[in-house]
Amino acid sequence: MSDGHIRATYNEIHELIGAASKKIGDEFKPNLMVAIGGGGFFPARVLRTFLKDPSTKTNIPIQAIGLSLYESLPTTTAEQLGTQVIRTQWLGGDSKILLGRRVLIVDEVDDSRTTLQYAVSELQNDVERLLSELPEEEREKSKTQFGIFVVHNKLKEKIGKLPEDIPYFSGQDVPDKWFDYPWEQTDIQEHDRLAAEGKALA
């Protein structure tokens, strides 16, 4: 009997990212990724392999930010859990690396869109602050373009909002059910078994 969860294996996620990478490379051509931790770390690393320039063998740099919406942290209250984005790690002085780049923000899942809205808004604020510190003649060439990639987009009404001019890519649209990712598991063999069982019952 199904427990109502959706599961994907590492191989399935790898293939989804690979399939999405061609469109991302053709339409956005990122030259920097910002992975939202912890779920965006693995997808960003896999995506970097697919987006590597075959002629120069150049890898796209990955920066990391830490945002938590559902994870229970030492300072998280019951009221905050699932409703308020908690910033656990940020770029700090490295924010200057955003200037003049095509930055792809990467996460595992677009659920309520709350985390993505926060990430985009805060990164844009960083860029605007840094641009304001530059001489006026340098600002135009230093503007940053943002894009978003998620492995899974849940088909549901979103709470968060994203700017309409930001390119958005997803590996797969999925129903609004709890998603179990392989990097969250301690018993990967059992996870893969349940993933196969769930597909057989679907």
Disulfide bonds with the S-S distance in Angstrom:
none
